[in-house]
Amino acid sequence: MNGSRPVAWRDYAAVLFDLDGVLTPTAAVHMTAWSEMFNAFLGGLAPDHPATVGADTSPYTETDYFAHVDGKPRYDGVADLLAARGIDLPRGDPGDPPQAETVCGLGNRKNDAFTAVLERDGVQPYPGSVTLLDHLRDLGVPLAVVSSSANAHAVLAAAGLADRFVTVVDGRVAAALGLPGKPAPDTFLEAARTCGAAPSSAVVVEDAVSGVRAGAAGDFGLVVGVDRGAGESALRSAGAHRVVADLQDLT
C-alpha cells in the first residue's frame, strides 16, 4: 500500500488510536465470549420452556456470529440471534442482571463473559502497533485511545498497554459526556483536547470506515487507515490520507 512510508511524527502534537483492530485483535475475544454465552444459554433451556416452542436451540456457531451479531450493538445482536432461532424473550432493561432471561440480561451476560475470557485468555497487541507506540514514546508524542467499547481499560490492561496513553475516551466516557459516537468526530475531538492538541495538529489512526469518517469530519491533520479487512479503497473513500496494512510501516 502506498501509505507504507514513515510519517514525520514530530510535526504532530498528539496521536489518537482506535483500539479494537488497531492496537489489539479484540474481535477474537468477543467471538469467544458470544459463543460461550449463547451455548450456555441454549444448552440450558428446558425442552418445555415457553420461549422455545418450535425454536432452534442447536449450538451457536461462528456462522451465527457473522450473520446476526458482528458489528451490532450488544443488545441488538442478542435480539437478532434470538429472532433468527425463533426464541421469544422480552427486551427487558439495560439494568437487568446477567441471569435475567431477557434480551438485555443476555447482553449483560455476554459482557461478563467477555471479561472472563479476557482474564482467562488475555489478548496480545499487534506487534507492529507496539513498534509504533514505542517509537512515539521515544519521541515524546502524547497518545490517546478513542474506542466505542465499554471494556477499553480492561483490554489495554490485559494487553500490557495501560500506561501508554494520556487519556482513554471510551464508551463510558462518551455516555457520561453526552458525546455522539463515530462517525461523529466528537470523541476524537475530546481526546485531542485532553492531549492539548488542535485537531489540525493531531493524527487519527483507525481500521473502521466509521472511525475514518470521524477523523475526516473532525478535520484532523492526518487520518491513517489500517486495513484489517475493510479494504484500502473503502478507507480512502471514507477520508483516510494514508492506508497501511501494519502500523510498523509508518516508523
N, C-alpha and C positions, 0 to 999 in steps of 0.2 A: 504494500500500500504506500502511496506517495506521502503519507504522513510520517513515515519511518525515518525521521531525521531529528537531531537534537533540537530542543527548544531553548531559547535564551531566557532561562528561568529567572535570572537576576533582574530582568525587565518587569517582573510581575511582583505584586505586593502580597498575594495570597493564592493558594491553590485549593479548590473546593471539590472534593471527591464524593461521588456516589459510593455506596457500599457494596450491595449485592451485585455481583457480576463485574465489578471494577476492582475492588480490593480483595474480596473473598468469593469463592464459589458456593454461596449460601443456598442456592436453589436445591442442591442435593440434600441439605439438612431439612428444608421444607418438604421435599418429596418424601423423605423417610418419615417425618412427623405425620403427614397426611395419611400415609399408608398404615402406620401403627395405630393411629386414632380410629380411622374408618374400619379397619379389620377387627379391632377390638369391639367396636360398636356393633358391626354387622354380625360378628360371630357370637355376640352375647344376646342377640334378640331371640326371644322365645318364639316358637312356631305359631303360637296363638296370640302374639302381640297384636293389638288392634291396628297399629300403624303399618303392619307388614302383610296384610291380607292381599294376596296376589302380587306381592312385591318381589323384586330380585335381590336376594340377600347373599349372593355369591361373593367371594372375596374381591376386595378392591384391588385394582391393578394400575400399572403405570399408564395404560390407555385411558383409564378414568381420570387420571391427573390432567393429562393434556386435553382431554375432551371437555372436562367440566370445572376444573379448579385453577389451572395455570393462569396467572396474570390477573385474577379477580380478587376483589376484597374478600376477606376470610369468610364472612357470613354468606356472601353471595355464592362462593364456591361450595359451601355446605348445602345451601338451598338447591343449587343446580344439580349436584350429585344425587341428593335425595329424590328430587323430582324425576331424574332420569331412571332411578331404580324403582319408582312408584311407592316410595316411603313417605307417608304423610305425618309430619311433625309440626307443631305450632312454631311460629317465628320466635316467640319469646322476646327477651330484652337483653341488651349488651351486658347488663349486670347479673345475668343468670349465672349460677355456679356451674363449674365444668361438668358436674354429674347430672345436670338437668337434661331431660330428653326434649330439647328444643333446638332449633337451628342455631341460636346464639350460644346455648350451652355446649353444643358440639364444637362450635367455632372456638369457644374459650378452652375446651378440652384440647383442641389442636394446638393452641398457643402453649398450653402446659406441656404437650408432647414435644413441641419444638424446643422448649427449654431443656427438657430431659434429654433429648437426642443431642443437643449441643453440648451439654455437660458430659454425656457418656462418650460421644464420638469425637467431639471437638470439630474444629474447622481450620484448615491450613490456608493462609493467604496465598494469592498468586505470587510466585517468586519474582516475576518481572515487576509487579506492583511494589513489592518490598524494595527492590532495587531502586525504583524511582523515589520512594519515600525516604530511603537512606540518602540519596543524592540531594533531595530537597532539604532534609535535616542538616546536612553538611553545609548547605548554602544559607541556612537560617531563614528559609521562607516559611511564613505561617501557613498551617494546614488546617482544613476543616473537613468534616464528613456531613453530607446532606443526604438523608435517607428517609423514605416514607415508612420504613419499618419501625415498629414499636420495640424491637429487640436489638437495636443498633449497638447499644452499650454492651450487651451480653455477647454479641458476635465479636465486637472489637476485643473484648477481654479474652475470649476463647482463642482468638487468632493471635494474641500477643501484641496487639496494636493500640491498646487503650491509651498509652501515654504519648501518642504521636500528634495529637490534634488540639488546637486551641479551643475548638467548640465542636459539639455534635448536635446538629439540628435534625432531630428525628421526628417520627410521627407524633410522639407525645409532646414535644416542644411545639410543633406546628399546631396541634389541637389547643394547647394552653394559650398560645399567642393569637389564635384565630387566623392562621396563615393558610391560604389555599395550597394544595399540593401541586406537584408537577402535572401538566406542563406550564402552570403559572410559575413565574420566576421567584416568588416571594421567599421561599425557604433558602434559596441560594443567596438572595439579597440580604437576608438576615445573617447568614453565615459570613458573608463579606463584611457586613457592618461590624460584627463581633471581632473579626480579624483586623479591623481598622483599614480596610481596603475599599476603594471605589470600585464599582463593577468594571469599569474600563481598564482597571489595572489588575483584575483577578482572572483566574483560569477556572473553567468548569470542566470536569472530567466525568463522562457519562457513558454507559453502554446501552441505555434505553432511548428509544426515539422520543418519548415524552420528556425525558431528562435533557436531551439535547435541545429540544424545543424550548425548555425552560431557560437554558443558557442563552439561546438566541434571543428570546423575548426580553431577557434582562440586560441585553447589550454588553455582555461580558467581553473582556479584551481578547480572550481566546477560548474557544469551545472545542474540546478534544472528544471525539467519539472513539470508544473502544469496541471493536467489532467482536462480540462474543456470540454472534449469530444473527443480529439484526440486519447485517449487510451494509457494506460501505455506501452504496447508493442511497439507501434509506436514511442513514445517519447524516450524509451530506445534504440530502434534501431537507432534513429537519433543521439544518443550520450549523453542522459541525464544520469548523475550519480545517481541522486535521482529523484523520481517521487512522488508527493503528490497530494491529492485532494483539500487541503486547506493550505494556507501558514502559518496559525497559528500552524500547526503541526510541524513546524520547530523551534518553540520557546521553 
